Amino acid sequence: AGQNQHSQAEDTLRNALKQTPTNILLYSELAELSLMQGRTQQTVQLLRRTIKLADNQEMPSIGLWVRLAQACLHNLPEQAKKAADKAAELADKLDVDSDMSAMQVRQFKWQATNALAQVASQGQDFVLAEDLFNQVLRDNPYFLPALQGLGQQQMQRGNIDQAVALFEQIKQIDPAKGYSSLINARQFPEDEETLKRIEKAARQPSMEGSVRASLLLQLAVAREKTKDYDEAYTLASEANNASKQLLTYDPQQHRQQCARNRFAFGKALFEHRKGYGLATSVPVFVVGMPRSGTTLVEQILASHSDIFGAGELGIIPSRIQGLNRWERHVGSGRQYPDCVDDLTLDVTQGIAKGMLNELQELAADDKPKAKHIVDKLPHNFENIGMIKFFFPQARIISVRRDPRDIALSNYFTDYQAKHGGMGFAYDMTWIGEQLADHNLYMHHWDQVFSDEILTVNYEDVVADTEGAARRMLAYIGVPWQSEVLAFNEHERAVKTASVWQVRQPIYATSTAKWRRYQTHLAPLIKGTNAKINPDPITDMLSLPQAGFLTDGVALFKENDLDGAELHFKKMLHHNPEHAACQYMLGLVYCRKGHVNEALPLFEHALDVCPWKKDWRVSLVKAYEEMGMYDKAQKLGTKGD
């Protein structure tokens, strides 16, 4: 791994595990390697297996539960909490004995308490998190994870001075980590010797590779501060090239998904599904390319007494995942966004009400009377079609910025979500392609939702903050309040890469930054100007109406077999592989006494969804009715 041969490293570990399948250390290393490559689910499975081995061998597993909590922290918050709770539970039961010293017991308790603090902080329960971090630090003022966690939380809450003081403490214990945190807080080392020491630390081989990419990127930012722009760009490129080796981002696959989104959410869908969704203007979505100024815009809006800024939410992505789970459950063979044309009026309103309730719960503690709630997940620009499908009256603010400044800001940022939606940010050509995709998206949405989306330029916000703020507030529909101009004094947590900037007054130094790096922009221009040629979309259906399955099931329950049969056949006409409709049509045939016609439908449906126990039971009964007892027995035994 230290020589950037991560595949070989994984093969080495797995081959060793074949020889010693109960070796905890090997499993632990494999889990670390997996996490480094962004394979969260695989990491979770490996750590759980390692915990089981540790328990079987009567070895302490608290540290492994802590690692599991950390692995789940950003993507699987519920699992992270359960893991941290388990670590704390086990730590509370520890006693000093011949196998464990007092220091070891204290160490495990610090780790467990710190894991609880991290989970609380991630869930924005900052009071509890701070109490837990301080609980650890009172017992051990030099415990790095607690210093780091508390410092990062102070940054998010706008307490920059307190954060810097904590990072200074870290610097005394671990200079590389300390300087990295300080640079992130825009506290730059000024002497050349320190910068060289940071670079030396960044070039120490580790499981991550031959360089520590995050530290190199921080060094690039520091070099930018000293106006050594060519060196800064060289360091950023080296760091990003190292990170790219561990990424699975596929720009062509992303471009194809963009094309499918535009296809699914065209004018025709909204013309044929009028009245869908929830008529409310409470949700406000601030969208744009990452690093385009979305956090600044949200901070301005959130300083208004009628508007609550909820930050970057996963509400829309989580509903997309839910739709995909449902389509897999019914065996339609479809997934988002293909499946939106099969959502009924009642379903869209139900989903929208659930999302609205979730938004209002987020605002309940800070601004319970807020008339509008802002979700500023930048990449929701891809999901504007879905947003308008569920919230036709939602306000959407599209933030634009000079694409060259966007590109460089992304290129110099190390994202926590590098293995997710931010994988594009580690290659200038990919960034250019993403910018082009963004432009095509916004052109499409402007065609579909004429004059319903407000476009705001970051440069205009910087040059005339009051003018831009008045436009945005008028668009949302709230009266002017001068307090929004003091947005940097607004106390609220910010968890994005812009955490430092939004605590500052408006400054113009971030505009036209690209001029410093214009000799390096050829890959960006290549990606931005390349022709967009996604593969032709030939496999997406366009159902003439929604609800063939749900309406058919309702008719079946009312014993209207002919009506149900017609609905299921209509769906199968458009989508012959729809497993749930095949199964339901089989049930209709069984009730009508045509079991022989039901059999192939049951069999095919169960092949598609083998986990459906009730479908298996129906097929067993059908076999028995047809005298196929061997098949019935075989299938019944298989089901057991």
C-alpha positions in Angstrom: 0.0 0.0 0.0 2.8 2.3 0.8 4.0 1.9 -2.8 0.5 2.6 -4.1 -0.1 -1.0 -4.9 -3.4 -1.3 -3.0 -4.8 -4.2 -5.1 -1.7 -6.3 -4.3 -1.9 -5.3 -0.7 -5.5 -6.6 -0.5 -4.5 -9.9 -2.3 -1.6 -10.4 0.1 -4.0 -10.0 3.1 -6.7 -12.2 1.7 -4.1 -15.0 0.8 -2.8 -14.8 4.3 -6.3 -15.1 5.7 -6.8 -18.4 3.8 -3.9 -19.8 5.8 -4.9 -18.2 9.1 -8.7 -17.4 8.9 -9.0 -16.4 12.5 -6.2 -13.9 12.5 -7.6 -10.7 14.0 -4.7 -8.4 13.0 -5.0 -9.5 9.3 -8.8 -8.7 9.3 -8.1 -5.4 11.0 -5.6 -4.4 8.4 -8.0 -5.5 5.6 -10.8 -3.3 7.1 -8.4 -0.3 7.2 -7.5 -0.9 3.6 -11.1 -1.2 2.6 -12.1 2.0 4.4 -9.2 3.8 2.7 -10.8 2.9 -0.6 -14.3 4.1 0.4 -15.9 0.7 0.7 -18.0 1.5 3.7 -20.3 -1.6 3.6 -17.3 -3.9 3.1 -15.5 -2.2 6.0 -18.5 -2.7 8.2 -18.7 -6.4 7.4 -14.9 -6.9 8.0 -15.0 -5.1 11.3 -18.0 -7.1 12.5 -16.2 -10.3 11.6 -13.1 -9.1 13.4 -15.3 -8.2 16.5 -16.8 -11.7 16.4 -13.3 -13.3 16.2 -12.1 -11.1 19.1 -15.1 -12.2 21.2 -14.5 -15.9 20.4 -10.8 -15.5 21.4 -11.8 -13.5 24.6 -9.9 -10.5 23.5 -11.0 -6.8 24.1 -13.2 -5.6 21.2 -13.9 -2.0 22.4 -11.3 -0.5 20.0 -13.0 -2.4 17.2 -16.4 -1.1 18.1 -14.9 2.4 18.1 -13.5 1.9 14.6 -16.9 0.6 13.5 -18.5 3.8 14.8 -16.0 5.9 12.9 -16.5 3.9 9.7 -20.2 4.4 9.8 -20.1 8.0 11.1 -20.9 9.9 7.8 -22.9 7.4 5.8 -24.6 5.1 8.4 -25.4 7.3 11.4 -27.7 4.8 13.2 -25.1 2.1 13.0 -22.5 4.5 14.2 -24.5 5.3 17.3 -25.1 1.6 18.0 -21.4 0.9 17.7 -20.4 3.8 19.9 -23.1 2.8 22.5 -21.7 -0.8 22.5 -18.1 0.5 23.0 -19.3 2.6 26.0 -21.2 -0.3 27.4 -18.2 -2.6 27.3 -15.9 0.1 28.6 -18.1 0.6 31.7 -17.7 -3.1 32.5 -13.9 -3.0 32.5 -12.0 -3.7 35.7 -8.3 -3.6 36.4 -7.0 -7.2 36.7 -4.0 -9.3 35.7 -4.9 -9.0 32.0 -5.5 -5.3 31.9 -3.7 -2.4 33.6 -5.4 0.7 34.9 -3.9 2.7 32.0 -5.4 0.3 29.5 -8.8 0.6 31.1 -8.6 4.4 31.0 -7.5 4.3 27.4 -10.5 2.2 26.3 -12.9 4.5 28.2 -11.4 7.5 26.5 -11.9 5.9 23.1 -15.5 4.9 23.8 -16.5 8.3 25.2 -14.8 10.0 22.3 -16.8 7.8 19.9 -20.0 8.9 21.6 -18.9 12.5 21.3 -18.3 12.1 17.5 -21.7 10.6 17.0 -23.4 13.4 18.9 -21.4 16.0 17.0 -22.3 14.4 13.7 -26.0 14.5 14.7 -25.6 18.2 15.6 -26.2 17.6 19.4 -23.3 19.9 20.1 -24.0 20.5 23.8 -23.8 16.7 24.5 -20.8 16.3 22.2 -18.8 19.1 23.9 -19.6 17.7 27.3 -18.3 14.3 26.2 -15.1 15.7 24.5 -14.3 17.7 27.6 -15.0 14.7 29.9 -12.2 12.9 28.0 -9.9 15.9 28.0 -10.3 16.5 31.8 -8.9 13.1 32.3 -6.3 13.3 29.5 -5.6 16.8 28.1 -3.4 15.2 25.4 -5.9 12.8 23.9 -5.6 13.7 20.2 -9.0 12.4 18.9 -10.9 14.5 21.5 -8.8 17.6 20.8 -9.4 17.1 17.1 -13.1 16.4 17.4 -13.8 19.3 19.7 -11.7 21.7 17.6 -13.6 20.7 14.4 -16.9 21.2 16.2 -15.9 24.6 17.4 -15.0 25.5 13.7 -18.5 24.3 12.6 -20.2 26.5 15.3 -18.2 29.5 14.4 -15.9 29.6 17.4 -12.8 30.1 15.4 -10.6 31.3 18.3 -11.4 28.3 20.5 -10.8 26.0 17.5 -7.4 27.5 16.8 -6.4 27.2 20.5 -7.2 23.4 20.4 -5.3 23.0 17.1 -2.3 24.7 18.7 -2.4 22.1 21.4 -2.5 19.3 18.8 0.5 20.9 17.1 2.5 20.4 20.3 1.7 16.7 20.3 1.5 15.8 16.6 2.9 18.7 14.5 1.6 17.3 11.2 -2.0 17.0 12.4 -1.8 20.3 14.2 -0.5 22.3 11.2 -3.0 20.6 8.9 -5.9 21.7 11.2 -4.5 25.2 11.6 -4.2 25.6 7.8 -7.8 24.5 7.5 -8.6 27.3 10.0 -6.6 29.7 7.8 -3.7 29.9 10.3 -0.8 29.5 8.0 2.8 28.7 9.0 5.1 31.5 7.8 8.6 30.0 8.0 10.0 27.8 5.2 11.4 25.3 7.6 7.9 24.4 9.0 6.5 24.0 5.5 9.4 21.6 4.6 8.6 19.6 7.7 5.0 19.3 6.7 6.0 18.2 3.3 8.3 15.6 4.7 5.5 14.3 6.9 3.1 14.2 3.9 5.6 12.0 2.0 5.8 9.3 4.7 4.4 6.1 3.1 1.3 4.6 4.9 -1.7 2.5 4.2 -3.0 5.5 2.3 -0.1 5.3 -0.2 3.2 6.8 -0.9 1.9 10.3 0.2 -0.7 11.6 2.6 -3.0 13.4 0.1 -4.9 15.4 2.6 -1.7 16.8 4.1 -0.3 17.6 0.7 -3.5 19.5 -0.2 -3.2 21.6 3.0 0.4 22.3 2.1 -0.8 23.4 -1.4 -3.2 25.9 0.3 -0.3 27.1 2.5 1.9 27.6 -0.6 -0.9 29.6 -2.2 -0.8 31.9 0.8 2.9 32.5 0.2 2.0 33.3 -3.5 4.0 30.4 -4.8 1.2 29.4 -7.2 3.0 27.0 -9.4 4.3 25.0 -6.5 0.8 25.1 -4.9 -0.7 23.7 -8.1 2.0 21.0 -8.4 1.3 19.9 -4.8 -2.5 19.9 -5.4 -2.0 17.8 -8.5 0.2 15.3 -6.8 -2.3 15.0 -3.9 -5.3 14.6 -6.2 -3.5 12.0 -8.5 -2.8 10.0 -5.3 -6.4 10.1 -4.2 -7.7 9.2 -7.7 -6.0 5.8 -7.4 -8.4 5.0 -4.6 -11.6 6.4 -6.2 -14.2 4.5 -8.2 -15.7 7.7 -9.8 -16.7 7.1 -13.5 -17.4 10.4 -15.4 -19.1 8.6 -18.3 -21.4 6.7 -15.9 -22.2 10.0 -14.2 -23.0 11.6 -17.5 -25.3 8.8 -18.5 -27.2 9.2 -15.2 -27.6 12.9 -15.9 -29.1 12.0 -19.3 -31.6 9.6 -17.6 -32.6 12.3 -15.1 -33.3 14.8 -17.8 -35.3 12.1 -19.8 -37.4 11.1 -16.8 -38.2 14.7 -15.8 -39.3 16.2 -19.1 -42.2 18.5 -19.8 -44.4 15.6 -20.7 -44.2 14.1 -17.1 -45.4 17.3 -15.5 -48.1 17.8 -18.2 -49.5 14.3 -17.6 -49.2 14.4 -13.8 -50.8 17.8 -12.9 -51.7 18.3 -9.3 -49.1 16.0 -8.0 -47.0 16.6 -4.8 -47.7 19.0 -2.0 -48.8 22.6 -2.5 -46.4 24.4 0.0 -43.7 27.0 -0.3 -42.0 26.1 3.0 -39.0 24.2 1.4 -36.3 26.3 -0.2 -33.5 24.6 -2.1 -30.2 26.3 -2.7 -28.3 24.5 -5.4 -25.2 24.8 -7.5 -21.8 23.4 -8.2 -19.9 22.7 -5.0 -17.8 25.8 -4.1 -20.0 28.1 -6.1 -21.2 30.1 -3.1 -24.2 28.0 -1.9 -23.1 28.2 1.8 -22.8 32.0 1.6 -26.3 32.3 0.1 -27.8 30.0 2.7 -26.0 31.9 5.5 -27.5 35.2 4.3 -31.0 33.6 4.0 -30.8 31.9 7.4 -30.1 35.3 9.1 -33.7 36.2 8.3 -36.1 35.6 11.2 -38.6 33.7 9.0 -36.0 31.4 7.4 -34.3 28.4 8.9 -31.1 27.2 7.3 -30.9 23.4 7.8 -27.6 22.9 6.0 -26.8 20.1 3.5 -29.5 17.6 4.0 -29.9 14.1 2.7 -33.7 14.3 2.5 -33.9 14.1 -1.3 -31.1 11.5 -1.7 -32.7 9.3 1.0 -36.0 9.4 -0.8 -34.3 8.4 -4.0 -32.8 5.4 -2.1 -36.2 4.6 -0.8 -37.7 4.5 -4.3 -35.0 2.2 -5.4 -35.6 -0.1 -2.4 -39.4 -0.2 -3.2 -38.8 -1.0 -6.9 -36.5 -3.8 -5.9 -39.1 -5.0 -3.4 -41.8 -5.2 -6.0 -39.5 -6.6 -8.7 -40.3 -4.0 -11.3 -36.8 -4.1 -12.8 -36.8 -0.3 -12.7 -35.0 2.2 -10.5 -34.8 5.9 -10.0 -35.4 8.0 -12.1 -37.1 5.6 -14.5 -39.8 4.7 -11.9 -41.2 8.2 -11.2 -43.9 7.9 -13.8 -45.5 5.1 -11.8 -45.9 7.2 -8.6 -49.6 8.0 -7.9 -51.0 11.3 -6.7 -51.5 9.8 -3.2 -48.0 8.4 -3.1 -46.3 11.7 -4.1 -48.3 13.6 -1.5 -47.5 11.1 1.2 -43.8 11.2 0.4 -43.9 15.0 0.2 -45.6 15.2 3.6 -43.0 13.0 5.1 -40.2 15.2 3.8 -42.0 18.4 5.0 -42.4 17.0 8.5 -38.7 16.1 8.5 -37.8 19.7 7.5 -40.0 21.2 10.1 -38.7 18.9 12.9 -35.2 20.2 12.0 -36.3 23.8 12.6 -38.4 23.0 15.7 -35.7 23.8 18.2 -34.1 26.9 16.7 -36.9 28.5 14.7 -40.2 26.7 15.4 -42.1 29.5 13.6 -40.0 29.5 10.5 -42.0 30.0 7.4 -39.3 28.7 5.1 -36.6 26.0 5.6 -33.5 25.9 3.4 -31.8 22.7 2.2 -28.5 23.7 0.6 -27.2 20.4 -0.7 -25.4 21.7 -3.8 -25.8 18.6 -5.9 -29.6 18.8 -5.7 -29.2 20.7 -9.0 -29.4 17.1 -10.4 -32.7 16.5 -8.5 -34.7 19.7 -9.4 -37.1 17.5 -11.4 -37.8 15.4 -8.3 -38.1 18.4 -6.1 -40.7 20.1 -8.3 -42.5 16.7 -8.7 -43.0 16.6 -4.9 -43.0 20.3 -4.1 -44.3 22.2 -7.2 -44.3 25.5 -5.3 -40.8 25.0 -3.8 -38.4 28.0 -4.2 -35.1 27.0 -5.9 -32.1 29.3 -5.9 -29.4 28.4 -8.4 -26.0 29.8 -7.5 -23.6 30.4 -10.4 -19.9 31.4 -10.3 -17.1 31.8 -12.7 -16.4 28.1 -13.6 -12.7 28.6 -13.4 -12.9 29.7 -9.8 -15.2 26.8 -9.0 -12.8 24.4 -10.6 -9.8 25.5 -8.7 -11.6 25.8 -5.4 -12.7 22.1 -5.8 -9.3 21.0 -6.9 -7.7 22.5 -3.7 -10.3 20.9 -1.4 -10.2 17.5 0.2 -13.8 16.3 0.6 -15.0 13.8 3.1 -17.3 12.5 0.4 -14.5 11.8 -2.1 -15.8 8.2 -2.4 -19.3 9.4 -3.0 -20.6 12.3 -5.1 -17.4 14.4 -4.9 -15.1 12.0 -6.8 -15.0 14.3 -9.8 -13.2 17.0 -7.8 -9.8 15.2 -8.0 -9.3 15.6 -11.7 -9.4 18.9 -13.7 -10.9 17.3 -16.8 -13.6 15.6 -14.7 -14.4 18.9 -13.0 -14.8 20.5 -16.5 -17.1 17.7 -17.5 -19.1 18.1 -14.3 -19.4 21.9 -15.0 -20.7 21.1 -18.5 -23.2 18.6 -17.1 -24.3 21.2 -14.6 -24.9 23.8 -17.4 -26.9 21.3 -19.4 -29.0 20.4 -16.4 -29.8 24.1 -15.6 -30.7 24.7 -19.3 -33.1 21.7 -19.1 -34.7 22.8 -15.9 -35.2 26.3 -17.2 -37.0 24.9 -20.2 -39.2 22.7 -18.1 -39.9 25.2 -15.2 -39.8 28.5 -17.0 -39.1 31.5 -14.7 -39.6 29.3 -11.6 -35.9 29.1 -10.6 -34.0 32.2 -9.4 -30.4 32.4 -10.7 -27.9 34.3 -8.4 -24.3 35.0 -9.4 -21.7 34.7 -6.6 -19.8 37.6 -8.0 -23.0 39.8 -7.7 -23.4 38.7 -4.1 -19.9 39.9 -3.4 -20.2 43.1 -5.3 -23.7 44.1 -4.1 -24.7 42.0 -1.2 -27.8 44.0 -0.3 -29.1 44.0 -3.9 -28.6 40.2 -4.2 -30.2 39.6 -0.8 -33.2 41.7 -1.6 -33.7 39.7 -4.8 -33.6 36.4 -3.0 -35.9 37.5 -0.2 -38.4 38.9 -2.6 -38.3 35.6 -4.6 -38.9 33.6 -1.4 -41.7 35.9 -0.4 -40.5 37.4 2.9 -40.0 41.1 3.8 -36.6 42.8 3.8 -34.6 42.6 7.0 -31.2 44.4 7.3 -30.0 41.7 9.7 -29.2 39.4 6.7 -26.3 41.7 5.9 -24.6 40.7 9.2 -24.8 37.0 8.1 -21.2 36.3 9.4 -22.4 37.0 13.0 -25.3 34.6 12.7 -24.8 31.7 15.2 -25.5 28.4 13.5 -23.4 25.3 12.7 -21.9 25.0 9.3 -20.5 21.6 8.3 -19.3 22.2 4.8 -15.9 23.0 3.3 -16.9 26.7 3.5 -16.9 26.5 7.3 -14.2 29.2 7.7 -15.4 31.6 4.9 -18.9 32.1 6.2 -17.6 33.4 9.5 -16.0 36.3 7.6 -17.5 39.5 6.1 -17.9 39.6 2.4 -14.5 39.7 0.7 -13.5 39.9 -3.0 -10.2 38.0 -2.9 -12.0 34.8 -3.9 -13.2 36.2 -7.2 -11.0 35.8 -10.3 -8.6 33.5 -8.4 -8.2 31.5 -11.6 -5.9 34.2 -13.1 -3.1 32.9 -10.8 -3.4 29.5 -12.3 -4.3 30.2 -15.9 -1.3 28.3 -17.3 -2.7 25.1 -15.7 -6.2 25.3 -17.0 -5.9 23.3 -20.3 -7.4 20.1 -18.8 -10.3 22.0 -17.4 -11.1 23.7 -20.7 -10.8 20.3 -22.4 -13.4 18.8 -20.1 -15.7 21.8 -20.2 -15.8 22.1 -24.0 -15.9 18.5 -24.9 -19.1 17.5 -26.6 -21.7 15.8 -24.4 -22.5 12.5 -26.0 -24.3 10.1 -23.6 -25.4 6.7 -25.0 -28.9 6.7 -26.5 -31.6 6.0 -24.0 -33.6 3.1 -25.4 -34.7 1.2 -22.2 -36.7 3.8 -20.3 -40.5 3.4 -20.3 -43.1 6.2 -20.3 -46.2 4.8 -18.6 -49.3 6.6 -19.8 -50.7 6.6 -16.2 -49.5 5.7 -12.8 -50.7 3.1 -10.4 -51.4 0.0 -12.5 -50.1 -2.2 -9.8 -51.5 -0.4 -6.8 -54.9 0.1 -8.4 -54.9 -3.6 -9.6 -54.2 -4.8 -6.0 -57.0 -2.7 -4.7 -59.5 -4.2 -7.2 -58.2 -7.7 -6.4 -58.9 -7.1 -2.7 -62.4 -6.0 -3.7 -62.7 -9.3 -5.7 -63.1 -7.4 -8.9 -60.9 -10.0 -10.7 -61.6 -8.8 -14.3 -60.7 -5.2 -13.3 -57.6 -6.3 -11.5 -56.6 -8.5 -14.4 -56.9 -5.6 -16.9 -54.7 -3.4 -14.7 -52.0 -6.0 -14.3 -52.0 -6.8 -18.0 -51.7 -3.1 -18.9 -48.6 -2.9 -16.8 -47.1 -6.1 -18.3 -47.9 -4.7 -21.7 -45.5 -1.8 -21.0 -43.2 -3.6 -18.6 -43.3 -7.4 -19.3 -40.7 -8.2 -16.6 -42.7 -6.6 -13.7 -42.5 -9.4 -11.1 -45.2 -8.1 -8.8 -47.7 -7.8 -11.6 -46.8 -11.3 -12.8 -47.4 -12.6 -9.4 -50.7 -10.8 -8.9 -51.9 -11.8 -12.3 -51.1 -15.4 -11.3 -53.3 -14.9 -8.2 -56.1 -13.7 -10.4 -55.8 -16.8 -12.6 -55.8 -19.0 -9.5 -59.0 -17.5 -8.2 -60.5 -17.9 -11.6 -59.5 -21.6 -11.6 -56.8 -21.3 -14.2 -53.9 -22.6 -12.1 -52.0 -23.9 -15.1 -51.8 -20.3 -16.4 -50.7 -19.0 -13.0 -47.7 -21.4 -12.7 -45.3 -19.8 -15.2 -46.2 -16.4 -13.8 -45.4 -17.5 -10.2 -42.2 -19.2 -11.3 -40.9 -16.1 -13.2 -41.9 -13.7 -10.4 -40.1 -15.8 -7.8 -37.0 -16.1 -10.0 -36.8 -12.3 -10.0 -37.6 -11.9 -6.3 -36.5 -15.1 -4.6 -36.8 -13.5 -1.1 -40.6 -13.3 -1.3 -41.8 -16.0 1.1 -45.5 -15.5 0.4 -44.8 -15.9 -3.4 -43.0 -19.1 -2.6 -46.0 -20.4 -0.6 -48.4 -19.5 -3.5 -46.3 -21.4 -5.9 -46.1 -24.5 -3.6 -49.9 -24.5 -3.4 -50.2 -24.2 -7.2 -47.8 -27.1 -7.7 -49.9 -29.2 -5.2 -53.2 -28.3 -7.0 -51.6 -29.4 -10.3 -50.4 -32.7 -8.7 -46.8 -31.7 -9.0 -45.9 -32.9 -5.5 -42.2 -33.4 -6.2 -41.8 -29.8 -7.2 -43.9 -28.6 -4.3 -41.8 -30.6 -1.8 -38.5 -29.5 -3.3 -39.6 -25.8 -3.3 -41.0 -26.0 0.2 -37.8 -27.6 1.5 -35.8 -24.9 -0.3 -37.9 -22.2 1.4 -37.2 -23.7 4.8 
